[in-house]
Amino acid sequence: MTPGAGTPAGTPGPRNGPARRTGTGTKAPSNAARRSTPRSTSSTRTAAGAAARPRPRRATPGHVAPAVPGTGVLVTGGASGIGRATALAVAEAGRPVAVWDMDGDGAAETAEMCARTHGVRACAATIDVTDSSAHGPALAEALDSLESIGGFVHAAGISGPMSIDFIDEATWDPVLDVNVRAAALLLRALLEPFRAAGPGSAAVLVSSIEGLFGSAMLAAYCSSKAAVLGLMRSVAHRYAIDGFRVNAVCPGAVATPMLIPAFDLPGFRQRIEERTPLGRIADPAEIARPIRFLLSDEASFVTGTHLVVDGGMTSVTAI
C-alpha cells in the first residue's frame, strides 16, 4: 500500500467457511442407511452402546464468521477531541475514514492527517448531524470516496450545562438532538451500507459515565447519555441477525474541547484527579483505542454492552 490520500486500504482476504470433514479411509458398509434429517446435537448411543460424537450445530443468520475489518469507518464529531483521536486510531489500523463535523476545516484537517500519516483513504464533510436530510447525500459522498462503510462512531456531542430548575426547550432539545436523535437516525441510514459491507460491521456510540450516574448541573446531558445506552442495546438486538455489532463507551474525564475550559475553574482539575484512582485526566487517544477495539474483529463476540473508560473513577465513587 502506497501512503497518500486516496490510496485504498488493504482489501480483506477470503473468508473460509467451516471445514468439511473428510473420510478416514474406511469404506462404509454398502447397506448403511443414509440420514435424511439432521443428527441431534445431543449425544446418542450406538448399537454397541458407545456414545456417539454430537454433530456441530449449524450456523444460523447472526452466527456468522466476522469479516476482516478493511471497510471504511464514519466518525462524527471528528474535528477534535475523541472524534479526531478515533479517526486517527482506525486509520492507523489501515481503515479508510470519513470525518464529519460542523467544523468543516477541523474535519478536513483530521482527514488530511489520516491520509498523510497512515496512507488511507480519507474524506471530510461539513455537516450538522441533526439535519437528517443531509445524511443521505453525505453518506453517498463518503461511500464514493471510501468504497464501503462497515464501521460507525458517533462521537459528536454537546453538554448543555444546566440544572432542571432552569432548563427549557432551547437548552434541552439541542443536547438530545445531537447526542441521541442523530445517532439513531444515522444508525438507520447505515443499515444498507453495513449490509453491503457484510458481517463484521460494527458501530460504537460515545456515551459517558454521566449516563450511569447523575450530575445536578447536567440534566440534559445525563439524560442523553443514558438514552444512548438504551439505544445501543436496542439496535444491537436488531442488528445481531445480520451479524452486525453495536456497543458504547463511557468515558470519564477527558482533555477535550468540551472539558478543557472547566480546567480554569479554581480547584476543578485537582478535584477530578483526586477522585480518579489513576490520578489524572485521560488523553482522547486513550478513549479512541478502546473504540478501535470494539470496531475490530478482536471484539467479534461483544455486542449490546458498554465499556467504561474512566481511570477507575466509578469503581470507587459516584461522579
C-alpha positions as CSV (number, residue, x, y, z in Angstrom):
1,M,0.0,0.0,0.0
2,T,1.5,3.3,-1.0
3,P,0.9,6.1,1.5
4,G,-1.1,9.1,0.5
5,A,-4.6,10.4,0.3
6,G,-6.8,8.4,-2.0
7,T,-4.9,5.2,-1.5
8,P,-7.2,2.2,-1.0
9,A,-6.9,0.3,2.3
10,G,-5.9,-3.3,2.1
11,T,-8.7,-5.5,0.9
12,P,-9.8,-8.3,3.2
13,G,-8.7,-11.8,2.3
14,P,-11.2,-14.5,1.5
15,R,-13.3,-15.8,4.4
16,N,-13.1,-19.5,4.9
17,G,-16.2,-21.4,5.6
18,P,-16.5,-24.3,8.1
19,A,-14.0,-27.0,7.2
20,R,-15.6,-30.1,5.7
21,R,-14.9,-33.4,7.5
22,T,-13.1,-35.8,5.2
23,G,-13.3,-39.6,5.3
24,T,-11.0,-41.7,7.3
25,G,-10.3,-44.1,4.5
26,T,-12.6,-46.8,5.8
27,K,-15.4,-47.6,3.4
28,A,-18.9,-47.6,4.9
29,P,-20.9,-50.8,4.5
30,S,-23.0,-50.8,1.3
31,N,-26.2,-51.4,3.3
32,A,-25.6,-48.5,5.6
33,A,-28.8,-46.3,5.8
34,R,-28.4,-42.6,4.8
35,R,-29.8,-40.0,7.2
36,S,-32.4,-37.7,5.7
37,T,-32.7,-35.5,8.8
38,P,-30.1,-33.6,10.8
39,R,-28.4,-35.5,13.5
40,S,-29.3,-34.4,17.0
41,T,-26.7,-32.2,18.8
42,S,-27.2,-34.2,21.9
43,S,-25.1,-37.4,22.4
44,T,-26.8,-40.6,21.1
45,R,-25.9,-44.2,21.7
46,T,-24.6,-46.6,19.0
47,A,-25.8,-50.2,18.7
48,A,-22.7,-51.2,20.7
49,G,-23.7,-48.8,23.5
50,A,-20.9,-46.3,22.9
51,A,-21.6,-42.6,23.0
52,A,-21.6,-41.0,19.5
53,R,-19.9,-37.6,19.0
54,P,-22.5,-34.8,18.5
55,R,-22.5,-33.1,15.1
56,P,-21.6,-29.4,15.3
57,R,-24.6,-27.1,15.4
58,R,-25.3,-25.5,12.0
59,A,-24.7,-21.8,11.7
60,T,-27.8,-19.6,11.6
61,P,-28.2,-16.0,10.5
62,G,-26.5,-13.8,13.0
63,H,-24.0,-16.6,13.8
64,V,-21.6,-15.9,11.0
65,A,-17.8,-15.5,10.8
66,P,-16.8,-11.9,11.1
67,A,-15.3,-10.1,8.1
68,V,-11.8,-8.9,8.0
69,P,-12.2,-5.2,9.0
70,G,-10.9,-3.4,6.0
71,T,-14.1,-1.4,5.4
72,G,-14.4,2.4,5.9
73,V,-15.4,4.0,9.2
74,L,-17.6,7.0,9.5
75,V,-16.7,9.2,12.5
76,T,-19.0,12.1,13.6
77,G,-17.5,14.9,15.7
78,G,-14.2,14.1,14.1
79,A,-12.8,17.7,14.0
80,S,-11.4,17.4,17.5
81,G,-11.3,15.5,20.8
82,I,-12.4,11.9,20.9
83,G,-13.7,12.0,17.4
84,R,-10.3,13.1,15.9
85,A,-8.4,10.7,18.0
86,T,-10.7,7.9,16.9
87,A,-10.3,8.7,13.2
88,L,-6.6,8.6,13.6
89,A,-6.7,5.3,15.6
90,V,-8.8,3.5,13.0
91,A,-6.6,5.0,10.2
92,E,-3.6,3.6,12.0
93,A,-5.2,0.2,11.7
94,G,-5.4,0.7,7.9
95,R,-9.1,1.5,7.6
96,P,-10.4,4.3,5.4
97,V,-12.1,7.1,7.3
98,A,-14.9,9.6,6.7
99,V,-14.8,12.5,9.1
100,W,-18.0,14.6,9.7
101,D,-18.3,17.7,11.8
102,M,-19.9,21.1,11.8
103,D,-16.4,22.4,11.9
104,G,-15.6,21.7,8.3
105,D,-12.0,23.0,8.5
106,G,-11.3,20.8,11.5
107,A,-12.9,17.8,9.8
108,A,-10.8,18.3,6.7
109,E,-7.6,18.7,8.8
110,T,-8.4,15.4,10.6
111,A,-9.0,13.6,7.2
112,E,-5.7,15.0,5.9
113,M,-3.8,13.8,8.9
114,C,-5.3,10.3,8.5
115,A,-4.3,10.2,4.8
116,R,-0.8,11.7,5.3
117,T,0.2,9.8,8.4
118,H,-1.4,6.4,7.7
119,G,-1.8,6.3,4.0
120,V,-5.5,5.5,4.0
121,R,-8.4,6.9,2.0
122,A,-10.0,9.7,4.0
123,C,-12.7,12.3,3.3
124,A,-14.4,15.1,5.2
125,A,-17.8,16.7,5.3
126,T,-19.2,19.8,6.9
127,I,-22.4,18.6,8.3
128,D,-24.9,19.2,11.1
129,V,-25.7,15.7,12.2
130,T,-29.1,16.8,13.5
131,D,-30.1,17.6,9.9
132,S,-31.4,14.2,8.7
133,S,-31.9,15.5,5.2
134,A,-28.1,15.9,4.9
135,H,-27.4,12.3,5.9
136,G,-28.2,10.6,2.6
137,P,-26.1,12.9,0.3
138,A,-23.2,13.0,2.8
139,L,-23.2,9.1,3.0
140,A,-23.3,8.9,-0.8
141,E,-20.2,11.1,-1.0
142,A,-18.5,9.0,1.8
143,L,-19.2,5.8,0.0
144,D,-18.0,7.1,-3.3
145,S,-14.7,8.1,-1.6
146,L,-14.2,5.1,0.7
147,E,-16.0,2.4,-1.4
148,S,-17.6,0.9,1.7
149,I,-18.6,1.7,5.2
150,G,-18.6,-1.1,7.8
151,G,-17.9,1.0,10.9
152,F,-19.5,3.9,12.6
153,V,-18.6,6.0,15.6
154,H,-20.9,8.7,16.9
155,A,-18.6,11.0,18.8
156,A,-20.4,14.2,18.1
157,G,-21.9,15.6,21.3
158,I,-22.7,18.7,23.3
159,S,-23.0,19.1,27.0
160,G,-25.6,21.9,27.8
161,P,-24.6,22.5,31.5
162,M,-27.8,23.4,33.3
163,S,-29.9,22.1,36.1
164,I,-33.5,21.1,35.7
165,D,-34.6,24.3,37.5
166,F,-33.8,26.4,34.5
167,I,-33.9,24.1,31.6
168,D,-36.2,24.8,28.7
169,E,-36.7,23.6,25.1
170,A,-33.9,25.8,23.8
171,T,-31.4,24.2,26.1
172,W,-32.8,20.7,26.3
173,D,-33.6,19.9,22.6
174,P,-30.1,20.5,21.1
175,V,-28.4,18.2,23.5
176,L,-30.9,15.3,22.9
177,D,-30.9,16.0,19.2
178,V,-27.1,15.8,18.8
179,N,-26.3,13.1,21.3
180,V,-29.2,10.7,20.8
181,R,-31.5,11.6,17.9
182,A,-28.7,12.0,15.4
183,A,-27.2,8.7,16.5
184,A,-30.5,6.8,16.0
185,L,-31.1,8.3,12.5
186,L,-27.6,7.6,11.4
187,L,-27.7,4.0,12.5
188,R,-30.9,3.7,10.5
189,A,-29.2,5.2,7.4
190,L,-26.2,3.0,7.8
191,L,-28.1,-0.3,7.7
192,E,-27.8,-0.7,4.0
193,P,-24.1,0.2,3.8
194,F,-23.5,-2.2,6.6
195,R,-25.3,-4.9,4.7
196,A,-23.2,-4.2,1.7
197,A,-20.0,-4.3,3.7
198,G,-21.1,-7.6,5.3
199,P,-21.0,-9.4,8.6
200,G,-18.4,-7.9,11.0
201,S,-19.7,-4.3,10.5
202,A,-19.8,-2.5,13.9
203,A,-20.9,0.7,15.5
204,V,-19.7,2.4,18.7
205,L,-21.7,5.2,20.4
206,V,-19.9,7.5,22.7
207,S,-21.9,7.7,26.0
208,S,-20.4,8.9,29.3
209,I,-20.1,7.9,32.9
210,E,-22.7,10.7,33.2
211,G,-25.1,8.3,31.6
212,L,-24.6,5.9,34.6
213,F,-24.8,8.4,37.4
214,G,-26.4,11.8,37.8
215,S,-24.9,15.3,37.9
216,A,-27.1,18.0,39.2
217,M,-26.0,20.6,36.7
218,L,-26.2,18.3,33.6
219,A,-29.8,17.3,33.4
220,A,-30.0,17.2,29.6
221,Y,-26.5,15.7,29.2
222,C,-27.1,12.9,31.7
223,S,-30.4,12.1,30.2
224,S,-29.0,12.0,26.7
225,K,-26.0,9.8,27.6
226,A,-28.3,7.3,29.5
227,A,-30.5,7.3,26.4
228,V,-27.5,6.5,24.2
229,L,-27.1,3.3,26.2
230,G,-30.7,2.3,25.8
231,L,-30.5,3.0,22.0
232,M,-27.3,1.0,21.8
233,R,-28.9,-2.1,23.4
234,S,-32.0,-1.9,21.2
235,V,-30.1,-1.5,17.9
236,A,-27.6,-4.3,18.9
237,H,-30.5,-6.6,19.3
238,R,-31.9,-5.5,16.0
239,Y,-28.6,-5.8,14.0
240,A,-27.4,-9.1,15.5
241,I,-29.4,-11.2,13.0
242,D,-27.3,-9.5,10.3
243,G,-24.0,-10.2,12.1
244,F,-23.5,-6.5,13.0
245,R,-22.4,-5.4,16.4
246,V,-23.3,-2.2,18.4
247,N,-21.6,-1.1,21.6
248,A,-20.9,2.0,23.6
249,V,-18.0,3.5,25.5
250,C,-18.5,5.6,28.7
251,P,-15.5,7.9,29.1
252,G,-14.7,9.7,32.3
253,A,-12.8,13.0,32.4
254,V,-11.0,13.5,29.1
255,A,-9.0,16.5,27.9
256,T,-11.4,17.5,25.1
257,P,-12.6,20.9,24.0
258,M,-15.8,20.2,25.9
259,L,-14.0,19.8,29.3
260,I,-10.8,21.9,29.0
261,P,-12.5,25.2,29.6
262,A,-13.6,23.9,33.0
263,F,-9.9,23.5,34.0
264,D,-9.8,27.3,34.5
265,L,-12.2,26.9,37.4
266,P,-10.4,27.0,40.8
267,G,-9.7,23.5,42.0
268,F,-11.7,21.7,39.3
269,R,-8.9,19.7,37.7
270,Q,-7.4,18.9,41.1
271,R,-10.8,17.5,42.4
272,I,-11.2,15.3,39.3
273,E,-7.7,13.9,39.6
274,E,-8.1,13.2,43.3
275,R,-11.3,11.3,42.6
276,T,-9.7,9.2,39.8
277,P,-7.6,6.2,41.1
278,L,-5.2,6.6,38.2
279,G,-4.8,10.2,39.3
280,R,-5.1,12.1,36.0
281,I,-7.2,13.3,33.2
282,A,-7.4,11.0,30.1
283,D,-6.0,11.9,26.7
284,P,-8.5,11.4,23.9
285,A,-6.3,8.7,22.4
286,E,-7.0,6.6,25.5
287,I,-10.7,6.6,24.6
288,A,-10.0,6.1,20.9
289,R,-8.1,2.8,21.4
290,P,-10.9,1.0,23.2
291,I,-13.3,2.3,20.5
292,R,-11.0,0.8,17.8
293,F,-11.0,-2.5,19.7
294,L,-14.8,-2.5,19.7
295,L,-14.9,-1.9,16.0
296,S,-12.4,-4.7,15.3
297,D,-12.8,-8.4,14.9
298,E,-11.0,-8.8,18.2
299,A,-14.3,-7.9,19.7
300,S,-16.3,-10.2,17.4
301,F,-18.4,-11.6,20.3
302,V,-19.0,-8.3,22.0
303,T,-22.3,-6.5,21.3
304,G,-25.0,-4.7,23.3
305,T,-22.8,-3.6,26.1
306,H,-20.8,-0.6,27.2
307,L,-17.2,-0.2,28.2
308,V,-16.3,2.2,31.0
309,V,-13.0,4.1,30.4
310,D,-12.7,6.4,33.3
311,G,-9.4,5.7,35.1
312,G,-11.3,3.8,37.8
313,M,-13.4,6.8,39.0
314,T,-16.7,5.0,39.1
315,S,-15.2,1.9,40.7
316,V,-14.7,3.8,43.9
317,T,-17.2,6.7,44.0
318,A,-20.1,8.3,42.2
319,I,-19.1,11.1,39.9
